[in-house]
Amino acid sequence: MKKICVLTVGLLAAASMTAQVAVVKEAEKAFKSADSYAAYEKALQVITPAFSNPETDKEAQTYWIPGKAGFKLYDDLFAKKTFGQDVNLVDMSNALLDGYTYGMKALSLDTVVDAKGKVKTKLSKDIVSQVAGHANDFLNAGAAYWDAREFKKAYEAFNAYLDIPGNPRLGKNAPAALPDSTVAQIRYNCALAAWQAEMLDKAAEAFDQLLTVGYDDPAAYDYAYSVAYNLQDEGRKLKYSQLALDKFGTKDPKFLQRIVSSYIDSKQFDKAKTMLNDAIAADPNNSAYYLSLGVLLEQENDYAGAKDAYKKAVTLDGENALNNLYYGRMLVQQYNDLDQGAANMPQQEYNKYNYETMRPIILEAVKYLEKAYQLDNEQTDALRYLKNIYYVLNDGANLERVEKLLAQ
């Protein structure tokens, strides 16, 4: 009885293995006749079970069948495009990217070391030839994906374009390494594509590689900072800002401001103050530094000093919305402090003090807050301050106007 059971199990295992081999053979036929990416995808559905079956998932051939078919379909579609036929560029790029993905998986399985230590390969020569021969095509594929707003695949295609040249897995047949300038530009493309695809970790990794060796476009450092900001990665925010300051200096003060902001957020007030004082000494007419100094002094609860710094900023550049907003806000703070200090005054004395001392301050605040909103209609904080002020001033017309603006 045991022998019959053992024999039955063996027959079932053999049947299972035969079934999986049959699946691969069936898929191979389907791939050979695929003349469109839709047909390729149908063939891919047929072979997919073989990717997870223990009888076939370690066989290089299992992956090279769809890999080779992807490269062939790409070539066929490229030929049609060359002869003026209408070709879907995303489909063509999909075929190329699938060819690469499955091809590299097959390559990793094709190299086998036997018991004697001898390396044997069966498919590697063909795989390497196809991958290396299509190296430059991935740049166009990345562009096609970008135009179609398929940013995740654009990231993958641009990365393939970077990874193939000089890749040791391709041996001596690997294409020559790309020039540094080309690598930098494509790395930038990778970072932007990952950012657009909301793959922030991948975007940050790409920016790390790009900016550490230097890049000449200041916008790259802005984008990198935005990624780090969205990741709430304080270390990267400071790193990118410092790299930008080292590269471009203080011609654009925002990089220094960002470093100061990082120091303030981490309560390193002395570092922030030293950096700002040095910057002001070198460029005393730069309003941005006084704005940052005001923020720092506020954090240290030095409101009088902050008000003076903001006043200096708006005096130097009265057409900057933030300068107007921050100085106007500090005038409101001064008004509130005076109001609290006068809380115990007799009403008649308070009315006189309010009219002669407090009211001029709040009216001056109105001037700067209105200017801030005029310069930048996204400064809704200015409107919120104005709403409270016009309520206190019993100015119904302006209160109604501001409330309508806030409701938009």
C-alpha positions as CSV (number, residue, x, y, z in Angstrom):
1,M,0.0,0.0,0.0
2,K,2.8,2.3,0.8
3,K,4.5,1.7,-2.5
4,I,1.3,2.6,-4.3
5,C,1.0,5.8,-2.3
6,V,4.6,6.8,-3.0
7,L,4.2,6.0,-6.7
8,T,1.0,8.1,-6.8
9,V,2.7,11.1,-5.2
10,G,5.6,10.8,-7.6
11,L,3.2,10.7,-10.6
12,L,1.3,13.7,-9.3
13,A,4.6,15.7,-8.9
14,A,5.7,14.7,-12.4
15,A,2.3,15.8,-13.7
16,S,2.6,19.1,-11.9
17,M,6.0,19.7,-13.3
18,T,4.8,18.7,-16.8
19,A,1.9,21.2,-16.5
20,Q,4.2,24.0,-15.6
21,V,6.6,23.3,-18.4
22,A,3.5,23.2,-20.7
23,V,2.5,26.7,-19.4
24,V,5.9,28.1,-20.3
25,K,5.8,26.5,-23.7
26,E,2.3,27.8,-24.4
27,A,3.3,31.3,-23.3
28,E,6.4,31.1,-25.5
29,K,4.2,30.5,-28.5
30,A,1.9,33.4,-27.5
31,F,4.8,35.8,-27.2
32,K,6.1,34.9,-30.6
33,S,2.9,35.9,-32.3
34,A,2.4,39.1,-30.2
35,D,2.3,42.0,-32.6
36,S,1.0,44.6,-30.1
37,Y,1.5,45.4,-26.5
38,A,-2.1,44.2,-25.7
39,A,-1.2,40.8,-27.2
40,Y,2.1,40.8,-25.2
41,E,0.2,41.5,-22.0
42,K,-2.1,38.5,-22.7
43,A,0.9,36.3,-23.2
44,L,2.3,37.7,-20.0
45,Q,-0.8,36.6,-18.1
46,V,-0.2,33.0,-19.4
47,I,3.3,32.8,-18.1
48,T,2.8,34.7,-14.8
49,P,2.0,31.5,-12.8
50,A,5.4,30.1,-13.7
51,F,7.0,33.1,-11.9
52,S,5.9,31.7,-8.5
53,N,5.9,28.0,-9.1
54,P,8.9,26.2,-7.6
55,E,9.4,24.1,-10.7
56,T,10.0,27.1,-12.9
57,D,10.6,30.3,-10.8
58,K,14.4,29.7,-10.7
59,E,14.8,29.0,-14.4
60,A,16.3,31.8,-16.4
61,Q,14.3,30.7,-19.5
62,T,11.1,31.5,-17.6
63,Y,12.0,35.2,-17.5
64,W,13.9,35.4,-20.7
65,I,10.9,34.4,-22.8
66,P,9.0,37.6,-21.9
67,G,12.2,39.6,-21.8
68,K,13.3,38.6,-25.3
69,A,9.7,39.1,-26.6
70,G,9.6,42.6,-25.1
71,F,12.7,43.6,-26.9
72,K,11.4,42.1,-30.2
73,L,8.1,43.9,-29.9
74,Y,9.9,47.2,-29.2
75,D,12.0,46.7,-32.3
76,D,9.0,45.9,-34.4
77,L,7.1,48.9,-33.2
78,F,10.1,51.1,-33.6
79,A,10.4,50.0,-37.3
80,K,6.8,50.8,-37.9
81,K,7.3,54.3,-36.4
82,T,10.4,54.8,-38.6
83,F,8.3,54.0,-41.6
84,G,5.7,56.6,-40.6
85,Q,3.1,54.3,-39.1
86,D,1.1,55.5,-36.1
87,V,2.6,53.9,-33.0
88,N,1.7,54.3,-29.3
89,L,4.9,55.5,-27.8
90,V,3.9,54.4,-24.3
91,D,3.1,50.9,-25.5
92,M,6.5,50.8,-27.3
93,S,8.2,52.0,-24.1
94,N,6.4,49.4,-22.1
95,A,7.7,46.6,-24.3
96,L,11.2,48.0,-23.9
97,L,11.0,48.3,-20.1
98,D,9.5,44.8,-19.7
99,G,12.2,43.4,-21.9
100,Y,14.8,45.0,-19.6
101,T,13.1,44.0,-16.4
102,Y,12.6,40.4,-17.3
103,G,15.9,40.2,-19.1
104,M,17.9,41.3,-16.0
105,K,16.0,38.8,-13.9
106,A,16.9,36.1,-16.3
107,L,20.5,37.2,-16.3
108,S,20.7,36.9,-12.5
109,L,19.5,33.3,-12.8
110,D,21.5,32.2,-15.8
111,T,24.9,32.2,-14.2
112,V,25.3,28.8,-12.4
113,V,28.4,27.5,-10.6
114,D,28.6,23.7,-10.7
115,A,30.1,21.5,-8.0
116,K,33.6,21.9,-9.5
117,G,33.3,25.7,-9.4
118,K,32.9,26.0,-13.2
119,V,30.6,28.9,-14.3
120,K,28.0,27.9,-16.9
121,T,25.7,30.1,-18.8
122,K,23.2,29.4,-21.5
123,L,21.3,32.6,-22.2
124,S,23.6,35.3,-21.0
125,K,25.2,36.2,-24.3
126,D,21.8,36.8,-25.9
127,I,20.5,38.7,-22.9
128,V,23.5,41.0,-22.7
129,S,23.4,41.6,-26.4
130,Q,19.8,42.7,-26.2
131,V,20.1,44.9,-23.1
132,A,23.3,46.6,-24.3
133,G,22.0,47.0,-27.8
134,H,18.9,48.9,-26.5
135,A,20.8,51.0,-23.9
136,N,20.2,54.4,-25.6
137,D,16.5,53.7,-26.2
138,F,15.7,54.1,-22.5
139,L,16.2,57.8,-22.7
140,N,13.5,58.2,-25.3
141,A,11.3,55.8,-23.3
142,G,11.7,58.0,-20.3
143,A,10.7,61.1,-22.3
144,A,7.7,59.3,-23.7
145,Y,6.5,58.3,-20.2
146,W,7.1,61.9,-19.0
147,D,5.0,63.3,-21.7
148,A,2.3,60.9,-20.9
149,R,2.6,61.8,-17.2
150,E,3.5,58.2,-16.3
151,F,6.1,59.4,-13.9
152,K,6.8,56.1,-12.1
153,K,7.7,54.5,-15.4
154,A,9.7,57.5,-16.5
155,Y,11.8,57.1,-13.3
156,E,12.3,53.4,-14.1
157,A,13.3,54.1,-17.7
158,F,15.7,56.9,-16.8
159,N,17.3,54.7,-14.2
160,A,17.8,51.9,-16.7
161,Y,19.5,54.4,-19.0
162,L,21.9,55.2,-16.2
163,D,22.4,51.6,-14.9
164,I,23.2,49.9,-18.2
165,P,26.5,51.6,-19.2
166,G,29.4,50.2,-17.3
167,N,27.2,47.7,-15.5
168,P,29.5,44.9,-14.3
169,R,26.6,42.4,-14.7
170,L,26.9,42.9,-18.5
171,G,30.6,42.2,-18.5
172,K,32.9,43.4,-21.2
173,N,29.9,44.0,-23.5
174,A,28.5,46.7,-21.3
175,P,28.3,50.1,-23.1
176,A,30.9,52.7,-22.0
177,A,30.1,54.8,-19.0
178,L,28.2,58.0,-19.7
179,P,29.8,61.4,-19.4
180,D,29.4,63.0,-16.0
181,S,27.3,65.9,-17.4
182,T,24.9,63.4,-19.0
183,V,24.7,61.4,-15.8
184,A,23.9,64.6,-13.8
185,Q,21.1,65.6,-16.2
186,I,19.5,62.2,-16.2
187,R,19.8,61.9,-12.5
188,Y,17.9,65.2,-12.3
189,N,15.3,63.7,-14.5
190,C,15.1,60.7,-12.2
191,A,14.6,62.9,-9.2
192,L,11.9,65.0,-10.8
193,A,10.1,61.9,-12.1
194,A,10.1,60.2,-8.6
195,W,8.9,63.5,-7.1
196,Q,6.0,63.7,-9.5
197,A,5.2,60.1,-8.9
198,E,5.1,60.8,-5.2
199,M,8.0,58.4,-4.5
200,L,9.6,60.9,-2.2
201,D,12.2,58.5,-0.8
202,K,13.4,57.6,-4.3
203,A,13.4,61.3,-5.2
204,A,15.5,62.1,-2.1
205,E,18.0,59.4,-3.0
206,A,18.3,60.7,-6.5
207,F,18.8,64.3,-5.2
208,D,21.4,63.0,-2.7
209,Q,23.4,61.5,-5.6
210,L,23.0,64.6,-7.8
211,L,23.7,67.4,-5.4
212,T,26.5,65.8,-3.5
213,V,28.7,66.0,-6.6
214,G,27.3,69.4,-7.5
215,Y,24.8,70.7,-10.0
216,D,24.7,74.1,-11.7
217,D,20.9,74.8,-11.6
218,P,19.7,76.4,-8.4
219,A,16.2,75.1,-9.1
220,A,17.4,71.6,-8.4
221,Y,18.2,72.6,-4.8
222,D,14.8,74.2,-4.5
223,Y,13.1,71.0,-5.7
224,A,15.3,68.9,-3.4
225,Y,14.4,71.1,-0.5
226,S,10.7,70.7,-1.3
227,V,11.1,66.9,-1.3
228,A,12.9,67.0,2.1
229,Y,10.2,69.4,3.4
230,N,7.4,67.0,2.4
231,L,9.3,64.1,4.0
232,Q,9.8,66.2,7.2
233,D,13.4,65.3,6.9
234,E,15.2,68.0,8.8
235,G,18.6,66.6,8.1
236,R,18.2,66.7,4.4
237,K,16.6,70.2,4.5
238,L,19.8,71.5,6.2
239,K,22.1,69.4,3.9
240,Y,20.5,70.6,0.7
241,S,20.5,74.2,1.9
242,Q,24.2,74.1,2.9
243,L,25.1,72.5,-0.4
244,A,23.3,75.3,-2.2
245,L,24.9,78.0,-0.1
246,D,28.3,76.5,-0.7
247,K,27.6,76.3,-4.5
248,F,26.0,79.7,-5.1
249,G,26.9,81.8,-2.1
250,T,24.5,84.6,-0.9
251,K,23.5,85.9,-4.3
252,D,20.1,84.4,-3.6
253,P,19.6,84.8,0.2
254,K,17.0,82.0,0.4
255,F,19.6,79.3,0.9
256,L,21.1,81.0,3.9
257,Q,17.6,81.7,5.2
258,R,16.8,78.0,5.0
259,I,19.8,77.1,7.0
260,V,18.9,79.7,9.6
261,S,15.4,78.3,9.7
262,S,16.8,74.8,10.3
263,Y,18.9,76.1,13.2
264,I,15.9,77.9,14.6
265,D,13.7,74.8,14.4
266,S,16.4,72.8,16.2
267,K,16.8,75.6,18.8
268,Q,20.4,76.3,17.8
269,F,19.8,80.0,18.2
270,D,23.4,81.0,18.6
271,K,24.4,79.4,15.3
272,A,21.5,81.1,13.6
273,K,22.3,84.5,15.1
274,T,26.0,84.2,14.2
275,M,25.2,83.3,10.6
276,L,22.7,86.2,10.3
277,N,25.0,88.8,11.9
278,D,27.8,87.8,9.5
279,A,25.5,87.9,6.6
280,I,24.2,91.4,7.6
281,A,27.7,92.7,8.1
282,A,28.6,91.5,4.5
283,D,25.4,92.7,2.9
284,P,23.7,95.3,5.2
285,N,21.0,96.3,2.7
286,N,19.6,92.8,2.2
287,S,16.1,92.8,3.7
288,A,15.8,89.0,3.7
289,Y,18.4,88.8,6.4
290,Y,16.5,91.2,8.7
291,L,13.3,89.2,8.1
292,S,15.1,86.0,9.3
293,L,16.6,87.9,12.2
294,G,13.1,89.0,13.2
295,V,11.9,85.4,13.2
296,L,14.9,84.4,15.3
297,L,14.3,87.1,17.8
298,E,10.6,86.2,18.1
299,Q,11.7,82.7,18.9
300,E,13.8,84.1,21.7
301,N,10.8,86.1,22.9
302,D,12.5,89.4,22.1
303,Y,9.5,91.0,20.5
304,A,10.8,94.6,20.6
305,G,14.0,93.4,18.8
306,A,11.9,91.4,16.3
307,K,9.7,94.4,15.5
308,D,12.8,96.5,14.8
309,A,14.2,93.8,12.5
310,Y,11.0,93.6,10.6
311,K,10.8,97.4,10.3
312,K,14.3,97.4,8.9
313,A,13.3,94.7,6.4
314,V,10.2,96.6,5.2
315,T,12.2,99.8,5.0
316,L,14.8,98.2,2.8
317,D,12.2,96.5,0.6
318,G,8.7,97.8,0.9
319,E,7.5,95.8,-2.1
320,N,8.0,92.4,-0.4
321,A,4.8,90.9,0.8
322,L,6.4,89.0,3.8
323,N,8.2,92.1,5.0
324,N,4.9,93.9,5.1
325,L,3.0,91.0,6.7
326,Y,5.6,90.4,9.5
327,Y,6.0,94.1,10.4
328,G,2.2,94.6,10.3
329,R,1.8,91.5,12.5
330,M,4.3,92.8,15.1
331,L,2.4,96.1,15.2
332,V,-0.7,94.1,16.0
333,Q,1.3,92.3,18.7
334,Q,2.4,95.7,20.2
335,Y,-1.2,96.9,20.2
336,N,-2.4,93.8,22.0
337,D,0.3,94.1,24.6
338,L,-0.6,97.7,25.3
339,D,-4.3,96.8,25.5
340,Q,-3.6,94.1,28.0
341,G,-1.4,96.5,30.0
342,A,-4.3,99.0,30.1
343,A,-6.9,96.4,31.2
344,N,-7.2,97.9,34.7
345,M,-7.5,101.6,33.6
346,P,-10.6,103.5,34.3
347,Q,-12.8,103.7,31.2
348,Q,-12.3,107.4,30.5
349,E,-8.6,107.1,31.0
350,Y,-8.5,104.0,28.8
351,N,-10.5,105.7,26.0
352,K,-8.0,108.6,25.9
353,Y,-5.0,106.2,26.0
354,N,-6.6,104.1,23.3
355,Y,-7.2,107.0,21.0
356,E,-3.9,108.7,21.5
357,T,-1.5,105.8,21.8
358,M,-3.0,102.5,20.7
359,R,-5.2,103.5,17.7
360,P,-2.3,105.0,15.7
361,I,-0.4,101.7,16.0
362,I,-3.3,99.6,14.8
363,L,-4.0,102.0,11.9
364,E,-0.3,101.7,11.0
365,A,-0.7,97.9,11.0
366,V,-3.6,98.2,8.6
367,K,-1.4,100.0,6.1
368,Y,1.2,97.2,6.1
369,L,-1.2,94.3,6.2
370,E,-3.3,95.7,3.3
371,K,0.0,96.2,1.3
372,A,1.0,92.6,2.0
373,Y,-2.3,91.3,0.6
374,Q,-2.1,93.7,-2.4
375,L,1.4,92.3,-3.2
376,D,0.4,88.7,-2.8
377,N,-3.2,87.7,-2.6
378,E,-2.3,84.3,-1.2
379,Q,-1.4,86.1,2.1
380,T,-4.6,85.1,3.8
381,D,-3.0,85.6,7.2
382,A,-3.0,89.3,6.4
383,L,-6.7,89.2,5.8
384,R,-7.3,87.4,9.1
385,Y,-5.5,90.1,11.0
386,L,-7.4,92.8,9.1
387,K,-10.7,91.1,9.9
388,N,-10.0,91.4,13.6
389,I,-8.7,95.0,13.3
390,Y,-11.7,96.2,11.3
391,Y,-14.0,94.6,13.9
392,V,-12.2,96.4,16.7
393,L,-12.3,99.7,14.7
394,N,-16.0,99.1,14.0
395,D,-15.3,99.6,10.3
396,G,-18.2,97.7,8.8
397,A,-17.5,98.3,5.2
398,N,-13.9,97.1,5.3
399,L,-14.9,94.2,7.6
400,E,-17.4,93.0,5.0
401,R,-14.9,93.4,2.2
402,V,-12.3,91.3,4.0
403,E,-14.8,88.6,5.0
404,K,-15.7,88.2,1.3
405,L,-12.1,87.9,0.3
406,L,-11.6,85.2,3.0
407,A,-14.6,83.3,1.7
408,Q,-13.3,83.1,-1.9
